[in-house]
Amino acid sequence: MKKKLDRLLLAMSEEINHSRYEANEVIEVHKYLSEKNSGVLNAIAGAKCGETHLLIVPTGSGKSYSIINALKTFKLKSLFVLPNSANVQQAMNEYDIHGAYDNLCPRKALKNGDVVVMTWDKVSQLKEEDLSEHIIVLDEIHQTYTNTYRNKAIKGLYDVSTRCRCRNRYNGYF
């Protein structure tokens, strides 16, 4: 019963955060986010100061490309979190970054690169790691409300994210 209550409270707090979101800046993007990267750069600058940002952009607009390349350019310690192994494997190959999924160790990924990509499950294994200098970017955050069968990984993800510098979120839109 306590687990269900914890999950409900967590979901409610995130929904409240999203439902009360008021944009402080709107940037028109015609096709790709990289056309006007100021939203990503502002979010990263804010994250370095411990702020939390929600960036919303259409699907297919190059959100992963824009943010991962910006994080790599600035050599920022960061966790880019995706919900499943297939997406992590693709990001590792496409952006030449270290990562963790399946049998790949999340601690090893952290030691081998500044920008790392991993699944929710792997992030939840970092409970003992010092992540105070890391920015965390949560991709597809809306899936944490629908994939309730992964409750343990989702709770671990949220627990670990509170120990990072900030939490940047985007719901499949960025």
PEPESUL-V981557 format. One line per field, one symbol per residue. ss: DSSP state (H for helix, E for strand, L for the rest). psi: psi as a letter, one per 20 degrees, with the letter a starting at -180 (. if undefined). A space follows every 10 residues. Layout:
BEGIN
ss=???
psi=???
END
This chain:
BEGIN
ss=LHHHHHHHHH HHHHHHHHHL LLLLLLLLLL LLHHHHLHHH HHHHHHHHLL LLLELLLLLL LLHHHHHHHH HHHHLLLEEE EELLHHHHHH HHHHHLLEEE LLLLLHHHHH HHLLEEEEEH HHHLLLLLLL LLLLEEEEEL LLHHHHLHHH HHHHHHHHHH HLLLLEEEEE LLLL
psi=gggggggggg gghghggghj pppipppppg gqhihnjhgg hggggghhjj qpqoppqqpj jkgggggghg gggilpoqpo pqhrhghggg ggghjlrqrp rdjpphhggh hiqgoqprrg ghhijkhiqo jijpqpooql hhiihhliik ggggggghgh hijrgaopqq mih.
END
